[in-house]
């Protein structure tokens, strides 16, 4: 990344339901990190997992961000518009001998480390298969903006991993690497639940000759029972009837300590204050934050 290149961040939600507090927390942090550096903030809809997409969800996401004043730069990007690009790069890796077909059933994949069962086998004809990338013994290391120094040996910690699923859907790990490169994203802010897969993405960047962005993994928002807010745990959609109150709550969850006088201020005023005072180090080394404030 050159000194002249502006900071480029992004928010990339999946259209599998409305935005909950945890999603907006990540969106706001990404927005503030980029805007505090006078950078560009992009919006991408991660809509490759077609069976899970919900009709109208993408439009609802855009509307919610707009209500909260989280305005993105340029046009909205949709993963589904880039299928040919993903397959082109898969072909490149396949041609270089870095991929192989895998027909292993799910019951053999319950461990986090793939044993390489199919690496040297030829799949039976007419059976669906996934595509895996070969890993090696190199250590993948990076300095996370909040979590510090991270280093994984992919072969011993993860094993070969999937880039294209048996149902022909491109895996998140692969698509996100190409998406960030295409959009020239150089600052990625997201939840700590994705920290474990970041070395895989850096490995793919190295294989494809792509630049690695700076990463910052936020603590996740959890409910009173300690569960991460997510669509899987049926996290409620955020009520945007009073968006200034939602924004003030989010600033509190981000440990930004907004002054009480800001609580009833307009959205634009709150965002101006938050950009000027953005201090992500307040979140350093935290794993989770409760969804209610004391």
N, C-alpha and C positions, 0 to 999 in steps of 0.2 A: 504494500500500500504506500503510495507516494505521499509526500507532505502536502501536495497540491490537491489531492483527491478529497472531496468532501466526505464527511461521515454519511454513510447510507445505512439506515436501519430498516426493519420491516416487521410487520405483524402478519401472521399467516394462519388464520383460524380455519378449521374444517366446517363445512356447512351441514353439520349433523345435528344442529339444534341451536337454540338461542344462546346468546352470550350470558354466562353467569359471572359472579363476582371474581372468580379466579382468572377467567379469560380477560376480563377488563383490567384487572390488576397487572397482568403481563403486558397488555396493550399500552397502558398508561406508562409503565416503566420504560418500555421500548421507545415510546413517543418522547418522553422527557430526556432519555439518554441521547437521542438523536438531535432533538431541537436545542438542547443545551450546548451543542457543538455547532449550531447553525447548519445542521445537515438535512438530508432528505429522508422522509419517512414514507415507506412504500407499503402497500396493502396487497397481499396475495391470498387468494382463496384456494386452500388445499383440498381440491374436490376429486382426487383420483379414486378414492374408495367409494365407487358409485353405489354399491348396495347400502351404504350407511348414510348417504346424502339425503337430506330432507328438502322437499320442494319449498321454496320461499325462504329457506334459512339464510342463504347468502345475502339476499336483499335485506333481511331483518338485521343481519350483522352490520351491513353498511349503514343502515338507518340508526342503529344504536351508537355507533362510533360518531356519526354526524351530530347526534343530539348532545353527546358529551364533548363536542368541540375537537375531537381527535381527527382532524382533517389530514388526509394523506396527499402525497404529491403524485402527479401523473395519473395514469389510468389504472384501474384495478386489474391485476394479473390473475389468470385462472390456470391452474395446472393442466386442466383438461385440454387446453389449447396447445399443449406442447408434447403430445404423445409421440409424434414422429421424432422429436429431438431426443427423448429418453431412449427410444429404440435405436437410434443412430449411435448413441454412446454405448449402449449395451453391445451393439455389434462390434464397436471398436475394442471393447474389453474382451469379447469372445474371440475376435480375430487374434488378439495378443495372447490367447491361451490362459486368460485370467478368470474365466467363468466355467462352470460345469453344471449339468442338469442334476437335480436332486428329486427323487421320488419317495423320500422317507415319509411315512405316515406321521401324523401329529403326535402319536403316543411315544415316538422316539425323539421328539423334539422338546420334551418337557424340561430338560436341563438347559441352563443358560449357555453351556459350552457345547457346540456341535462337534461330534467326534470324527467328522470327515468320512462318514460311511459311504457316500456316493462319489467321493472325489476321484476314485480310480475305477469306478464301475460305469458301464454303459447302460442307460435306462432301457427297460423293455419297450418295444414299439407300442404305440397307441395308448400309452399311459401318460396322464398329465404330470408335468414336472415343474419345479421351481428352478430358478437360476441362482446359483451361489457364487460369490466371489472368493477366490483363494486368499487366505491371509498368510502371513509369515511371522517370523520371530522378532520383527522390529518392534521397538517401543514407540508408541505414539504419545507425545507429551505436549502440553500447552499450559499457558498461564491463564486461568480463568479470572475474570474481573472481580468476582466475589469469593469464589471457592478456593482460590490459590492454585498451586502447582498440581496438575493432574497428569499421571502417566499410566498407560495401560499397555500390556503386551497382548495384542489381539489374539494371537494363536492360543495362548494359555488361558485367557480370560473370556474370550468370546467364541473363538473358532471361526470357520467360514460362515458368512451370513448371507441372507437372501436379498437379492436385488429385484427379482421379479417373482411374484407369487404363482402358485399353481393355477389360480383362477385368472391369470394373465394380467393382473393389476401390478403396476410398478410399485415397488416398496418405497415407503417413506424415506428410508435411509438414502436411497439413490436419487429420488426426485428432488429432495431438498438441497442436495449438493449442487445439482445442475441449476435449480431455480435461483439459488443465491448467487451463483456465478453469472448467470444470464442477467440478473438485475444489478450486478456489481455491488451486492451487499457486503459491507466490510465490518459491520457491528451487529452481532446477533445477541438479542436479549430474550431469554426464555426461561421456563421453569427448571428447577434442579432435577425434576424427574427425567429430563432428557440429558442430564450430564453423562450418564453411563454410555449413551450411544454416540456422544460427540467424537470420541476417538475413532469410531468406525467411519464417521463422515470425513474426518481429517485424512484418514487412510485413503478413502476414495478420491479426495482432492489431490492427494499425492500421486495416485495412479493415473489420474486424468490430467495432471499438470495444471491444476487450478490453484488459485490463491486461497489461503485459509483466512477467514475473517477473525476479528477479535470476538471472544465469547464471554458472556456474562450470564450465569445461571442463578436465577432468583429463588429464594425460598418459596415453597408452594403454600397456598392458602388452604387450611384444613378446618373442618367443622368442629363442633364441640366434642365429637367422639374421636377426633384425630384422623379422620378420613379426608383425603385430598378432595377439594371441590372439583367435580368433573361431571360430564354427562353420564358416565357409567354409574356414578353414585347418586344420580338424579338431582344434581345441584339445581336449585331454582334459577330461572331467568331473572336477571336484575330488573327491578321495577324502576323505570326511568321517568316516572311522573314528576319527580323532583331531581333532575340531573345534577344540580349544584350540590345537593346533599350526598349523592352517590360519589361524586368526584372528591368531595371533602373526606368522605369515609375512606376512599382509596388512597388518598394522600397520607392518611393516618396509618393504614395498613402497610404502606411503603416506608414507614418510620421517618417521614419528612417533617413531622411536628408542625403542621400548619397553624398559624395563629388563630385563636378562637374567632376573631373578628372576620376571618375569611369564610366562615361557615355559611353565611348567607349571601356571600358575594356572587356576582354573575360568573358563569363558566369561564369567560375570557379572562377575567381578573384572576381567578384561581389558577388558571393555566399559566398566565404570565408570571405569577409568583412562583409557581412550582418549577418552571423552566429556569428562572433566575437563581433559585435556591436548591436545585437538584443535587442531592448528596447520596449516591448509591452506597457509599461505604457504611451507612447506617444499617445496611442489610448484610454486612460481611459475615461470612461463616454461619449464617442462620440456615436451618434446614426447612423450617415451616413457621407459619404465622397463623394464629387463630383468626377465624372470620368474624369475630366480634371484638370490639375494643373495650378495655376495662373502664 
